[in-house]
Amino acid sequence: MKALLLHGLHSSPGGAKADTISSAGYELINPALPADSWEESLRIAQEAVDEHRPVVIVGSSRGGALASSIDAGGARRILIAPAWKMFGGGGVPSSTVILHSPDDKIIPFNDSEELAKETGAKLIAVGSDHRMNDNEVLSTLTKYL
């Protein structure tokens, strides 16, 4: 099983979320996404879906906006503090899971509440800040993979 991880604007491939997904038994696709080009990031994300056909797409912050802006090809989506209002996107199916900290100082929790209300996605309040890499978040991520 393959999982696509789309990292945030000031992040890079690898890290705690990538390790968590790999440890859960997934073959991880984790492309580098350029911070200076939304369009190029969209292209890279869509090509990763088209080439690898992941069963789940995990998008964090800006990566969450990307995950909600591409054709997922039937893959489930897990959005982590998605920056959809900042970058675009938001049209996700009701099967989407959103993980977001009410204490996030970067992306308002209300944005995820709005997205969940509009789409029927499941919103889970978890974590202590925008980084979303504490044990509670990673354990919750594992549960929904």
VODOZA-747735 format. One record per atom (N, C-alpha, C): atom name; y, x, z; chain. Coordinates in steps of 0.2 Angstrom, whole numbers, m for minus. Each point is the difference from the previous one (the first is absolute). Layout:
<nodes>
> CA_Y_X_Z_A
...
</nodes>
This chain:
<nodes>
> N_m6_4_0_A
> CA_6_m4_0_A
> C_6_4_0_A
> N_5_m2_m4_A
> CA_6_4_0_A
> C_6_m4_3_A
> N_4_4_3_A
> CA_7_m2_3_A
> C_5_4_m3_A
> N_6_m4_m2_A
> CA_6_3_m2_A
> C_5_0_5_A
> N_3_6_2_A
> CA_5_0_5_A
> C_7_2_m3_A
> N_5_m4_1_A
> CA_6_1_m3_A
> C_5_2_6_A
> N_2_6_0_A
> CA_4_2_6_A
> C_7_m2_m1_A
> N_4_1_6_A
> CA_7_m2_0_A
> C_5_5_m3_A
> N_6_m2_0_A
> CA_5_4_m4_A
> C_1_7_3_A
> N_0_1_6_A
> CA_0_7_3_A
> C_m6_3_3_A
> N_m6_m3_m3_A
> CA_m6_3_1_A
> C_m3_3_m6_A
> N_m6_2_1_A
> CA_m4_4_m5_A
> C_m7_m2_1_A
> N_m5_2_m5_A
> CA_m7_m2_1_A
> C_m3_4_6_A
> N_m5_m3_2_A
> CA_m3_3_6_A
> C_3_m4_7_A
> N_m2_3_5_A
> CA_2_m3_7_A
> C_m5_m4_3_A
> N_3_m3_6_A
> CA_m5_m4_4_A
> C_m2_m6_m4_A
> N_4_m4_m4_A
> CA_m3_m6_m3_A
> C_m5_2_m5_A
> N_1_6_m4_A
> CA_m5_2_m5_A
> C_m7_2_4_A
> N_1_3_5_A
> CA_m6_2_4_A
> C_m4_m6_3_A
> N_4_m5_2_A
> CA_m3_m6_3_A
> C_m4_m3_m6_A
> N_3_m1_m6_A
> CA_m3_m3_m5_A
> C_m7_4_m3_A
> N_1_6_0_A
> CA_m6_4_m2_A
> C_m5_0_5_A
> N_2_0_7_A
> CA_m5_0_5_A
> C_m4_m7_0_A
> N_3_m5_m3_A
> CA_m3_m7_0_A
> C_m5_0_m6_A
> N_m1_5_m3_A
> CA_m5_1_m6_A
> C_2_m2_m7_A
> N_7_0_m1_A
> CA_3_m1_m6_A
> C_1_6_m4_A
> N_m1_0_m7_A
> CA_2_6_m4_A
> C_8_m2_m1_A
> N_4_5_3_A
> CA_7_m1_0_A
> C_3_3_m6_A
> N_5_m5_m3_A
> CA_4_2_m6_A
> C_7_0_4_A
> N_4_6_m1_A
> CA_6_0_4_A
> C_5_4_m4_A
> N_3_m3_m5_A
> CA_4_4_m5_A
> C_7_2_3_A
> N_3_5_m2_A
> CA_7_2_2_A
> C_4_m5_m4_A
> N_5_m3_4_A
> CA_5_m4_m3_A
> C_7_3_0_A
> N_3_0_m5_A
> CA_7_3_0_A
> C_5_m4_4_A
> N_4_3_4_A
> CA_5_m4_4_A
> C_6_m2_m4_A
> N_1_4_m6_A
> CA_6_m1_m4_A
> C_m1_m5_m5_A
> N_m6_m3_m1_A
> CA_m1_m4_m6_A
> C_m5_m6_2_A
> N_3_m6_1_A
> CA_m4_m6_1_A
> C_m5_m1_m6_A
> N_3_0_m6_A
> CA_m4_m1_m6_A
> C_m5_4_m1_A
> N_1_7_1_A
> CA_m6_5_0_A
> C_m5_m2_5_A
> N_2_m1_6_A
> CA_m5_m2_6_A
> C_m4_m6_m2_A
> N_3_m5_m3_A
> CA_m3_m6_m2_A
> C_m5_2_m6_A
> N_2_4_m4_A
> CA_m5_2_m6_A
> C_m6_4_3_A
> N_1_4_5_A
> CA_m5_4_3_A
> C_m5_m5_4_A
> N_3_m4_4_A
> CA_m4_m5_4_A
> C_m4_m4_m5_A
> N_3_m3_m5_A
> CA_m4_m4_m5_A
> C_m6_3_m3_A
> N_2_7_m2_A
> CA_m5_4_m4_A
> C_m6_1_5_A
> N_1_1_6_A
> CA_m5_1_5_A
> C_m4_m6_1_A
> N_3_m6_0_A
> CA_m4_m6_0_A
> C_m5_m1_m6_A
> N_4_1_m6_A
> CA_m4_m1_m6_A
> C_m6_5_m1_A
> N_1_6_2_A
> CA_m5_6_m1_A
> C_m5_m1_6_A
> N_1_m1_6_A
> CA_m4_1_5_A
> C_m3_m7_3_A
> N_3_m6_m2_A
> CA_m2_m6_2_A
> C_m2_0_8_A
> N_5_1_4_A
> CA_m2_0_7_A
> C_m1_m7_3_A
> N_m4_m1_5_A
> CA_m1_m6_3_A
> C_5_m2_5_A
> N_4_4_2_A
> CA_6_m1_5_A
> C_6_5_m2_A
> N_6_m3_1_A
> CA_6_4_m1_A
> C_4_0_6_A
> N_1_5_3_A
> CA_4_1_6_A
> C_7_3_m2_A
> N_5_m4_2_A
> CA_7_3_m2_A
> C_4_0_7_A
> N_3_6_1_A
> CA_4_1_6_A
> C_8_0_m2_A
> N_4_m4_3_A
> CA_7_0_m1_A
> C_2_m1_m8_A
> N_2_5_m3_A
> CA_2_0_m7_A
> C_m7_m1_m4_A
> N_m5_3_3_A
> CA_m7_m1_m3_A
> C_m2_m8_0_A
> N_2_m3_5_A
> CA_m1_m7_1_A
> C_3_m4_m5_A
> N_7_2_m2_A
> CA_3_m4_m5_A
> C_m3_2_m7_A
> N_m3_6_m1_A
> CA_m3_1_m6_A
> C_m7_m4_0_A
> N_m3_0_5_A
> CA_m7_m4_0_A
> C_2_m7_m1_A
> N_5_m3_1_A
> CA_2_m7_m1_A
> C_3_m1_m7_A
> N_1_6_m4_A
> CA_3_m1_m6_A
> C_m4_2_m6_A
> N_m6_2_1_A
> CA_m5_2_m5_A
> C_m5_m6_m1_A
> N_m4_1_m5_A
> CA_m6_m4_m1_A
> C_m6_3_4_A
> N_m2_m3_5_A
> CA_m5_3_4_A
> C_m7_m1_m3_A
> N_m1_m3_m5_A
> CA_m6_0_m3_A
> C_m5_m3_4_A
> N_1_m5_5_A
> CA_m4_m3_4_A
> C_m1_3_7_A
> N_3_6_1_A
> CA_m1_4_6_A
> C_4_m4_6_A
> N_m3_0_6_A
> CA_3_m2_6_A
> C_6_4_1_A
> N_5_m2_3_A
> CA_6_4_2_A
> C_1_0_7_A
> N_2_6_3_A
> CA_2_0_7_A
> C_7_4_0_A
> N_5_m4_2_A
> CA_7_3_0_A
> C_2_2_7_A
> N_3_6_0_A
> CA_2_3_7_A
> C_7_0_0_A
> N_3_m4_4_A
> CA_8_0_0_A
> C_3_1_m7_A
> N_m2_m5_m4_A
> CA_2_0_m7_A
> C_8_m1_m1_A
> N_2_5_m4_A
> CA_7_0_m2_A
> C_2_m4_m6_A
> N_m3_m6_m1_A
> CA_0_m4_m6_A
> C_7_m3_m1_A
> N_4_m1_5_A
> CA_7_m3_m1_A
> C_5_6_m2_A
> N_m2_6_2_A
> CA_4_6_m2_A
> C_m1_2_m7_A
> N_m7_0_m2_A
> CA_m2_3_m7_A
> C_m2_m6_m5_A
> N_m2_m5_3_A
> CA_m2_m5_m5_A
> C_m8_m2_1_A
> N_m2_m5_m3_A
> CA_m7_m2_1_A
> C_0_m6_4_A
> N_m6_m1_4_A
> CA_0_m6_4_A
> C_m5_m5_m2_A
> N_m2_0_m6_A
> CA_m4_m5_m3_A
> C_m7_1_2_A
> N_m3_m1_6_A
> CA_m7_2_1_A
> C_m4_m6_2_A
> N_m6_0_m1_A
> CA_m5_m6_1_A
> C_0_m1_8_A
> N_m3_m6_2_A
> CA_0_m1_7_A
> C_m6_4_3_A
> N_m4_3_m4_A
> CA_m5_5_3_A
> C_3_6_3_A
> N_6_1_m1_A
> CA_3_7_2_A
> C_1_0_7_A
> N_m1_6_3_A
> CA_1_1_7_A
> C_6_5_1_A
> N_5_m2_4_A
> CA_6_4_2_A
> C_0_2_7_A
> N_0_7_1_A
> CA_1_3_6_A
> C_7_2_1_A
> N_3_m2_6_A
> CA_7_2_0_A
> C_2_0_8_A
> N_4_5_2_A
> CA_2_0_7_A
> C_6_m4_1_A
> N_1_m4_5_A
> CA_6_m4_2_A
> C_5_5_2_A
> N_m1_6_1_A
> CA_4_5_3_A
> C_3_5_m6_A
> N_m2_m2_m6_A
> CA_2_4_m6_A
> C_7_1_m1_A
> N_3_5_0_A
> CA_7_1_m1_A
> C_3_2_m7_A
> N_m5_0_m4_A
> CA_1_2_m7_A
> C_0_m6_m5_A
> N_m6_m4_1_A
> CA_m1_m6_m4_A
> C_m1_m5_5_A
> N_5_m5_m1_A
> CA_m1_m6_5_A
> C_m6_m4_0_A
> N_m3_m1_6_A
> CA_m6_m4_1_A
> C_1_m7_m3_A
> N_6_m2_0_A
> CA_2_m7_m3_A
> C_m2_0_m7_A
> N_1_6_m4_A
> CA_m2_0_m7_A
> C_m7_m2_m1_A
> N_m5_3_4_A
> CA_m7_m2_0_A
> C_m1_m7_2_A
> N_3_m2_5_A
> CA_0_m7_2_A
> C_1_m5_m6_A
> N_5_2_m4_A
> CA_2_m4_m6_A
> C_m5_0_m5_A
> N_m2_6_m1_A
> CA_m5_1_m6_A
> C_m7_m4_2_A
> N_m2_1_6_A
> CA_m6_m4_3_A
> C_1_m8_m1_A
> N_6_m2_2_A
> CA_2_m7_m1_A
> C_0_m2_m7_A
> N_3_4_m5_A
> CA_0_m2_m7_A
> C_m7_0_m3_A
> N_m4_4_2_A
> CA_m6_1_m4_A
> C_m7_m2_4_A
> N_1_m1_6_A
> CA_m6_m2_4_A
> C_m4_7_2_A
> N_3_5_m1_A
> CA_m4_7_2_A
> C_0_0_8_A
> N_m5_3_2_A
> CA_m1_1_7_A
> C_4_6_3_A
> N_5_m2_5_A
> CA_4_5_3_A
> C_m3_2_7_A
> N_m1_6_1_A
> CA_m2_3_7_A
> C_5_4_3_A
> N_3_m2_5_A
> CA_5_4_4_A
> C_m4_6_4_A
> N_1_6_m2_A
> CA_m3_6_2_A
> C_4_6_0_A
> N_m1_5_4_A
> CA_4_6_0_A
> C_6_0_4_A
> N_3_6_0_A
> CA_6_2_4_A
> C_6_2_m4_A
> N_m1_1_m6_A
> CA_6_2_m4_A
> C_m2_0_m8_A
> N_5_3_m4_A
> CA_m1_m1_m7_A
> C_m6_5_m3_A
> N_m1_5_4_A
> CA_m5_5_m3_A
> C_m7_m3_0_A
> N_m2_m5_4_A
> CA_m6_m4_0_A
> C_m6_5_0_A
> N_0_5_4_A
> CA_m6_4_0_A
> C_m3_2_7_A
> N_2_m5_4_A
> CA_m3_1_7_A
> C_m7_m3_0_A
> N_m4_1_5_A
> CA_m7_m2_0_A
> C_m1_m8_0_A
> N_4_m4_2_A
> CA_0_m7_0_A
> C_0_m2_m7_A
> N_5_3_m4_A
> CA_1_m2_m7_A
> C_m6_2_m4_A
> N_m2_6_1_A
> CA_m6_3_m4_A
> C_m6_m4_1_A
> N_m1_m2_7_A
> CA_m6_m4_1_A
> C_0_m7_m3_A
> N_6_m3_0_A
> CA_1_m6_m4_A
> C_m1_1_m7_A
> N_3_5_m3_A
> CA_m1_1_m7_A
> C_m8_1_m2_A
> N_m3_3_4_A
> CA_m8_1_m1_A
> C_m3_m7_0_A
> N_2_m4_5_A
> CA_m3_m7_1_A
> C_1_m4_m7_A
> N_5_1_m3_A
> CA_2_m4_m6_A
> C_m2_3_m7_A
> N_m2_7_0_A
> CA_m2_3_m6_A
> C_m7_m3_m2_A
</nodes>
